Amino acid sequence: MKSESNLEKVLSQGIFAVTGELGPPRGADADVVREKAKHLKGRVDAVNVTDNQTAMVRLASWAASILLIQEGLEPNYQMVCRDRNRLAMQADILGASALGIKTMLCLSGDHQAFGDHPKSRKVYDIDSIQLISMVKKMRDESKFLSGQDLTKAPKMFIGAAENPFARPYEFRVHRLAKKIAAGADFIQTQCIYNMDRFRDWIKQAYDMGLTEKTYILAGLTPMKSLKMALYMKNSVPGLDVPDWVIKRLEGVDKKKQADEGIAIACEQIEEFKQMKGVAGVHLMLIEWEHKVPEITERAKLLPRPTIQ
């Protein structure tokens, strides 16, 4: 074992994993985190804690992660390259490990121009692939990026994100390979709607032997409404929402569109369970955490394993 991470234990035993996501509040309110945690406990193997997602200032990811540990959940501590240089990153990684965080996700971060401080100065001292490599060096070699020794290694299970739908499509599997070579133990994908393109991508990864070197979790964000689907299709870069999703939501009453969106997600999960190279699913419910119990039950993902 590379860490004592619950997620690593689940994946290493070949169990179809389930991760969730929690967005920290826009204020110093710990009870918001605790309330969201109630819907996730016992239903997922780890919980992504976003790091100033969409470049909006929020409660620190490490702080929300500690609150989740107190609530009996395993946090997947997110760190973005946008806001910190390598000194601050390494200090935060050591601090997170010292406080009991065992899983982290290495990301570039949304550009600050899209957030609430568009004039803030970006850092990007290193990129996400270099961040992955740096965490691996700290964990496996007990060395800082400078090459100097550190006294106690942070035993992190290292994650990364990948988007099979960003152009150029033919490059995406090679970018995945770079992240795996850098040290990514698991991958969570962008939310999937275009199943045809995802099937092609995961087959490429499988044929290249990449799925034997890392664990890939398929990302899902159920549609709450036709309005949401149209927005995701037309206004969110990097997403691929095919016409069949729009038509299916158009075919049901407005009050039943959320239920139809969940039904689509559950159908996808059933296919992912049988798909070579897919080790689990990552549920990104965007302020819809209270639906996690329903979705995990309908998709027959319960009970979650308890591994000592």
TAURLIN-V165719 format. One record per pair of residues at least 24 apart in sequence whose ideal C-beta (glycine too) atoms are under 10 Angstrom apart, sorted by the first residue. I is the first residue (numbers start at 1). GAP is how many residues later the second one is. Records with the same first field share a line. If there is no record, write none. Layout:
BEGIN
I = GAP ; GAP
END
This chain:
BEGIN
1 = 154 ; 156
2 = 100 ; 134 ; 137 ; 138 ; 153 ; 154 ; 155 ; 156 ; 181 ; 183
3 = 94 ; 98 ; 99 ; 100 ; 101 ; 136 ; 151 ; 152 ; 153 ; 154 ; 155 ; 182
4 = 70 ; 96 ; 98 ; 99 ; 151 ; 153
5 = 40 ; 41 ; 69 ; 71 ; 96 ; 97 ; 98 ; 99 ; 150 ; 151 ; 152 ; 153 ; 154 ; 180 ; 181
6 = 38 ; 39 ; 40 ; 67 ; 68 ; 96 ; 97 ; 151 ; 298 ; 299 ; 300 ; 301
7 = 37 ; 38 ; 39 ; 40 ; 67 ; 69 ; 95 ; 96 ; 150 ; 152 ; 178 ; 179 ; 208 ; 210 ; 273
8 = 37 ; 38 ; 66 ; 94 ; 95 ; 147 ; 148 ; 149 ; 150 ; 177 ; 178 ; 207 ; 299
9 = 36 ; 65 ; 148 ; 296 ; 297 ; 298 ; 299
10 = 35 ; 36 ; 64 ; 205 ; 269 ; 270 ; 294 ; 295 ; 296 ; 297
11 = 34 ; 35 ; 146 ; 174 ; 175 ; 203 ; 204 ; 206 ; 268 ; 269
12 = 145 ; 173 ; 203 ; 295
13 = 292 ; 294
14 = 265
15 = 30 ; 264 ; 265 ; 289 ; 290 ; 292
16 = 29 ; 201 ; 253 ; 256 ; 257 ; 262 ; 263 ; 264 ; 265 ; 285 ; 289
17 = 27 ; 28 ; 29 ; 169 ; 198 ; 200 ; 261 ; 262 ; 263 ; 264 ; 265 ; 284 ; 287 ; 288
18 = 25 ; 26 ; 27 ; 28 ; 199 ; 251 ; 262 ; 263 ; 264 ; 265 ; 274 ; 277 ; 278 ; 281 ; 283 ; 284 ; 286
19 = 25 ; 26 ; 27 ; 28 ; 29 ; 55 ; 57 ; 84 ; 86 ; 140 ; 167 ; 169 ; 198 ; 200 ; 261 ; 262 ; 263 ; 264 ; 265
20 = 24 ; 25 ; 26 ; 27 ; 28 ; 53 ; 56 ; 261 ; 262 ; 263 ; 264 ; 265 ; 269 ; 272 ; 275 ; 276
21 = 25 ; 26 ; 27 ; 28 ; 29 ; 32 ; 55 ; 57 ; 167 ; 198 ; 200 ; 261 ; 262 ; 263 ; 264 ; 265 ; 267 ; 268 ; 271
22 = 25 ; 26 ; 27 ; 28 ; 39 ; 42 ; 43 ; 45 ; 46 ; 51 ; 53 ; 54 ; 263 ; 265 ; 267 ; 270
23 = 25 ; 26 ; 27 ; 30 ; 31 ; 33 ; 35 ; 36 ; 41 ; 261 ; 262 ; 263 ; 264 ; 266
24 = 25 ; 26 ; 27 ; 28 ; 29 ; 33 ; 34 ; 35 ; 36 ; 37 ; 39 ; 40 ; 41 ; 43
25 = 33 ; 34 ; 39
26 = 30 ; 31 ; 32 ; 33 ; 90
27 = 30 ; 31 ; 32
28 = 31 ; 32 ; 35
29 = 30
30 = 29 ; 33 ; 34 ; 36 ; 37 ; 40
31 = 36
32 = 27 ; 32 ; 35
33 = 26 ; 30 ; 31 ; 32 ; 33 ; 34 ; 35 ; 37 ; 38
34 = 33 ; 34 ; 36 ; 37
35 = 36 ; 254 ; 255
36 = 28 ; 31 ; 32 ; 35 ; 249 ; 251 ; 253 ; 254 ; 256
37 = 27 ; 30 ; 31 ; 33 ; 34 ; 35 ; 36 ; 38 ; 252
38 = 33 ; 35 ; 251 ; 252 ; 255
39 = 246 ; 249 ; 250 ; 251 ; 252 ; 253 ; 254 ; 255
40 = 28 ; 31 ; 33 ; 243 ; 245 ; 249 ; 250 ; 252 ; 253 ; 256
41 = 27 ; 30 ; 31 ; 32 ; 251 ; 252 ; 263
42 = 30 ; 31 ; 250 ; 251 ; 254 ; 260 ; 261 ; 262 ; 264
43 = 30 ; 240 ; 246 ; 249 ; 250 ; 251 ; 252 ; 253 ; 254 ; 258 ; 259 ; 260 ; 261
44 = 29 ; 30 ; 32 ; 236 ; 237 ; 238 ; 239 ; 248 ; 252 ; 257 ; 260
45 = 28 ; 29 ; 31 ; 58 ; 172 ; 235 ; 256 ; 259 ; 260 ; 262
46 = 27 ; 28 ; 29 ; 30 ; 31 ; 56 ; 57 ; 59 ; 111 ; 113 ; 140 ; 171 ; 234 ; 236
47 = 24 ; 26 ; 27 ; 28 ; 29 ; 30 ; 56 ; 236 ; 242 ; 245
48 = 27 ; 28 ; 29 ; 30 ; 55 ; 56 ; 57 ; 111 ; 113 ; 140 ; 234 ; 235 ; 236
49 = 24 ; 26 ; 27 ; 28 ; 29 ; 52 ; 54 ; 55 ; 56
50 = 26 ; 27 ; 28 ; 30 ; 55 ; 57 ; 234
51 = 26 ; 27 ; 28 ; 29 ; 30 ; 31 ; 32 ; 33 ; 41 ; 53 ; 54 ; 56 ; 58 ; 59
52 = 26 ; 28 ; 30 ; 31 ; 57 ; 58 ; 60 ; 63 ; 64 ; 65
53 = 25 ; 27 ; 54 ; 56 ; 57 ; 62 ; 233
54 = 55 ; 56 ; 57 ; 60 ; 61 ; 62
55 = 25 ; 27 ; 28 ; 54 ; 55 ; 56 ; 57 ; 58 ; 59 ; 60 ; 61 ; 62 ; 63 ; 65 ; 67
56 = 54 ; 56 ; 58 ; 59 ; 60 ; 61
57 = 58 ; 59 ; 60 ; 63
58 = 58
60 = 32
61 = 31 ; 35 ; 40 ; 43 ; 44
62 = 30 ; 31 ; 33 ; 34 ; 37 ; 39 ; 42
63 = 36
65 = 31 ; 34 ; 35 ; 36 ; 38 ; 39
66 = 30 ; 33 ; 34 ; 35
68 = 33
69 = 30 ; 31 ; 32 ; 33
70 = 30
74 = 26 ; 27 ; 28 ; 29 ; 83
75 = 25 ; 26 ; 27 ; 28 ; 29 ; 30
76 = 25 ; 26 ; 27 ; 28 ; 29 ; 81 ; 83 ; 110 ; 112 ; 206
77 = 24 ; 25 ; 26 ; 27 ; 28 ; 79 ; 82
78 = 26 ; 27 ; 28 ; 29 ; 31 ; 81 ; 83
79 = 25 ; 26 ; 27 ; 28 ; 30 ; 49 ; 52 ; 56
80 = 25 ; 26 ; 27 ; 28 ; 29 ; 30 ; 43 ; 44 ; 48 ; 51
81 = 25 ; 26 ; 27 ; 28 ; 41 ; 42 ; 43 ; 44 ; 45 ; 46 ; 47 ; 48 ; 49 ; 50
82 = 25 ; 26 ; 27 ; 28 ; 29 ; 30 ; 33 ; 38 ; 40 ; 41 ; 42 ; 43
83 = 26 ; 29 ; 37 ; 38 ; 39 ; 40 ; 41
84 = 25 ; 39 ; 40 ; 41 ; 42 ; 47
85 = 38 ; 39 ; 40 ; 41
86 = 37 ; 39 ; 40 ; 44 ; 45 ; 48 ; 58 ; 59 ; 60
87 = 38 ; 57 ; 58 ; 59
88 = 35 ; 37
89 = 34 ; 36 ; 37 ; 41 ; 42 ; 45 ; 46 ; 49 ; 56
90 = 44 ; 45 ; 47 ; 48 ; 54 ; 55 ; 56 ; 60 ; 64
93 = 38 ; 41 ; 42 ; 45 ; 46 ; 57 ; 61 ; 63
94 = 44 ; 50 ; 56 ; 57 ; 58 ; 59 ; 60
95 = 59
96 = 58 ; 60
97 = 38 ; 41 ; 42 ; 55 ; 56 ; 57 ; 58 ; 59
98 = 54 ; 56
101 = 53 ; 55
102 = 52 ; 53 ; 54 ; 55
103 = 53 ; 54 ; 55 ; 56 ; 82 ; 83
104 = 27 ; 28 ; 31 ; 50 ; 52 ; 53 ; 54 ; 55 ; 56
105 = 26 ; 27 ; 52 ; 53 ; 54 ; 55 ; 56 ; 79 ; 81 ; 82 ; 83 ; 177
106 = 24 ; 25 ; 26 ; 27 ; 28 ; 29 ; 30 ; 50 ; 52 ; 53 ; 54 ; 55 ; 73 ; 76 ; 77 ; 78
107 = 24 ; 25 ; 52 ; 53 ; 54 ; 81
108 = 53
128 = 32 ; 33 ; 50 ; 51 ; 54 ; 56
129 = 31 ; 46 ; 49 ; 50 ; 52 ; 53 ; 54 ; 55
130 = 52
131 = 27 ; 29 ; 51 ; 52
132 = 26 ; 27 ; 28 ; 46 ; 47 ; 48 ; 49 ; 50 ; 51 ; 52 ; 53
133 = 25 ; 45 ; 46 ; 48 ; 49 ; 50 ; 51
134 = 24 ; 48 ; 49
135 = 24 ; 47 ; 48 ; 49 ; 50
136 = 46 ; 47 ; 48 ; 49
137 = 45 ; 46
139 = 44 ; 46
140 = 43
156 = 27 ; 29
157 = 28 ; 29 ; 58
158 = 24 ; 25 ; 26 ; 27 ; 28 ; 56
159 = 25 ; 26 ; 27 ; 28 ; 29 ; 55 ; 56 ; 58 ; 123
160 = 24 ; 25 ; 26 ; 27 ; 28 ; 54
161 = 26 ; 27 ; 28 ; 29 ; 56 ; 58 ; 121
162 = 25 ; 26 ; 27 ; 28 ; 39 ; 43 ; 52 ; 54 ; 57
163 = 26 ; 27 ; 28 ; 29 ; 38 ; 56 ; 74 ; 75 ; 76 ; 77
164 = 25 ; 26 ; 28 ; 30 ; 33 ; 34 ; 35 ; 36 ; 37 ; 38 ; 40 ; 41 ; 52 ; 54 ; 55 ; 74 ; 76
165 = 24 ; 25 ; 26 ; 27 ; 28 ; 29 ; 32 ; 33 ; 36 ; 72 ; 73 ; 74 ; 75 ; 76
166 = 24 ; 71 ; 72 ; 73 ; 74
167 = 70 ; 71 ; 73
169 = 28 ; 31 ; 32 ; 35 ; 71
170 = 34
172 = 25 ; 28 ; 29 ; 32 ; 33
173 = 27 ; 28 ; 29 ; 30 ; 31 ; 32 ; 33 ; 34 ; 35 ; 37
174 = 30 ; 34 ; 36
176 = 25 ; 26 ; 28 ; 29 ; 32 ; 34 ; 35 ; 37 ; 38 ; 40
177 = 27 ; 28 ; 31 ; 32 ; 33 ; 36 ; 37
179 = 31 ; 35
180 = 25 ; 28 ; 29 ; 30 ; 31 ; 32 ; 33 ; 34 ; 36
181 = 29 ; 32 ; 33
183 = 31
184 = 29 ; 30 ; 31 ; 32
185 = 28 ; 29 ; 30
186 = 28 ; 29 ; 30 ; 31 ; 93 ; 94 ; 96
187 = 24 ; 27 ; 28 ; 29 ; 30 ; 31 ; 32 ; 92 ; 95
188 = 27 ; 28 ; 29 ; 30 ; 31 ; 92 ; 93 ; 94 ; 96
189 = 27 ; 28 ; 29 ; 30 ; 31 ; 89 ; 92 ; 93
190 = 28 ; 29 ; 31 ; 46 ; 48 ; 49 ; 50 ; 92 ; 94
191 = 27 ; 28 ; 29 ; 30 ; 31 ; 32 ; 41 ; 45 ; 47 ; 48 ; 49 ; 50 ; 74 ; 91 ; 92 ; 93 ; 95
192 = 26 ; 27 ; 28 ; 29 ; 47 ; 48 ; 73 ; 76 ; 80 ; 89 ; 90
193 = 27 ; 28 ; 30 ; 36 ; 39 ; 40 ; 46 ; 47 ; 48 ; 49 ; 51 ; 52 ; 53 ; 71 ; 72 ; 75
194 = 45 ; 46 ; 47 ; 48 ; 50 ; 51
195 = 47 ; 49 ; 50 ; 72 ; 73 ; 76 ; 77 ; 80
196 = 44 ; 46
197 = 43 ; 45
198 = 42 ; 70 ; 73 ; 74 ; 77 ; 80
199 = 72 ; 76
201 = 76
202 = 70 ; 73 ; 74 ; 75 ; 76
203 = 72 ; 73 ; 74
204 = 73
205 = 71 ; 72 ; 73
206 = 69 ; 70 ; 71 ; 72
207 = 69 ; 70
210 = 67
211 = 64 ; 65 ; 66 ; 67 ; 68
212 = 65
214 = 63 ; 65
215 = 62 ; 63 ; 64 ; 65
216 = 56 ; 59 ; 61 ; 62 ; 63 ; 64 ; 66
217 = 55 ; 61 ; 62 ; 63 ; 64 ; 65 ; 66
218 = 50 ; 51 ; 53 ; 54 ; 55 ; 57 ; 59 ; 60 ; 61 ; 62 ; 63 ; 64
219 = 62 ; 63 ; 64 ; 65
220 = 44 ; 45 ; 46 ; 48 ; 49 ; 52 ; 61 ; 62 ; 63 ; 64 ; 65 ; 75 ; 79
221 = 40 ; 44 ; 61 ; 62 ; 63 ; 64 ; 65 ; 67
222 = 36 ; 37 ; 38 ; 39 ; 40 ; 41 ; 42 ; 43 ; 44 ; 46 ; 61 ; 62 ; 63 ; 64 ; 66 ; 69 ; 73
223 = 25 ; 26 ; 34 ; 35 ; 37 ; 38 ; 39 ; 41 ; 42
224 = 25 ; 33 ; 34 ; 37 ; 38 ; 61 ; 62 ; 63 ; 64 ; 67
225 = 24 ; 29 ; 30 ; 32 ; 33 ; 35 ; 36
226 = 24 ; 25 ; 26 ; 28 ; 31 ; 34 ; 35
227 = 27 ; 30
228 = 29 ; 30 ; 33 ; 58
229 = 28 ; 32 ; 35
258 = 30 ; 33
259 = 35 ; 39
261 = 27 ; 30
262 = 26 ; 29 ; 32 ; 33 ; 36 ; 37
263 = 35
265 = 26 ; 30 ; 33 ; 34
266 = 28 ; 29 ; 30 ; 31 ; 32 ; 33 ; 34 ; 35
267 = 32
268 = 31
269 = 26 ; 27 ; 29 ; 30 ; 31 ; 32
270 = 29 ; 30
272 = 27
273 = 26 ; 27 ; 28
END
